[in-house]
Amino acid sequence: MLRKIIEWDKELFLYLNSKHMGWLDPVMLFFSSYHFWIIMCILMAVFIYYRLEVWKKTSVIFFLLSIGASALLTNIIKMMVERPRPIHNQDWTGAIHAIERYSSSTSFFSSHSATTFTMATFFLLLFRKTGSKYYGYLAIIWATIVAYSRIYLAKHYPIDVACGILFGITIGIMGYKLLEYYKNKKKGLNP
């Protein structure tokens, strides 16, 4: 069964990776870059700080801790699983669209997908009941583009990306719930 899933995953990867266009290459490289990720992280943290009326600093801290937890846990799992990236498959040399440089890191699961969905989920939950909720939806769209870019650039298989997304959503929800728990606990101490 597992062998069948892996074969299906490879076939889906080859199909999705083959759908590329020259003008889209720099766009996907940009969305997938760590520089853009850092810029988005800073912008979202600043947005949280300036848009919230209360619990500004605490919310930013929980946001950043959630991202850190996601990145740390993802990399631990990657070291344990050690699934090679699609660009490491020698049988596919010249057959896949790989425009990013060779990487020695492993594929399962996508830390780009996990961390961006952690950020986007936390952000969406934080602003879902405010006038800024549409920024949360934009964050989800951004995270989706980043996740797809990992397949487009031949860095991850679809299952790597899907697991990264699910993991990121889970960590984003947990981070937000911990923030709410912390706020409720503090409110209970200060009647």
C-alpha positions, 0 to 999 in steps of 0.5 A: 500500500505504501509503495502504491502511495509513493508511486502515485505521489511521484506521478502527481509530482511529475504531472504538476511539475511539468506545468511550468511557464518561463515567466512563472519561474522567477515568480515561484523563486521569489515566493519560495525564497527565504528573503520573502518569507522573512519579509512576510513574517516581519510584516505580519508581526508588525501588522499584529502589533499595530492592528490589535488594540490589546494583547499586542506584544503577547500576540506577536510573541505567540505568533513568533513562538508558533513559527519557531516551533513549526520550523524546529519540529519540521526539521527534526522530522525531516532528519528522522525520515530522510526522504530525498528531494525530487531533484535528487532522483537521478532517473529524472535528470533533465526530465523535471523542471528544477530551476533552484539549485541542488540542495542537500536537505531532505524532502519530507515534509515541506518546512516552507509549507508548514511554516507559512501555513502556521503563520497564515492560520494563526494570523487568520484566527487572530483577525477572523472576527475583526475588520482585518479578516480579509488580510487573513484570507490573503495570508492563506492565499500567500501560503498556498502559493508558497506551498505550490512553489515547492512542487513547481521548483522540484523541491518537494513531492505533493505528499510532502507539501500536503503533510506540511500544510496539515502540520502548519495548520495544526501548529497555527491552531495550537499556537492560537489556542495557547494564546487564548488560554494564556489571555483567559488565565491572565484575565482570571487573575485580574478581575 
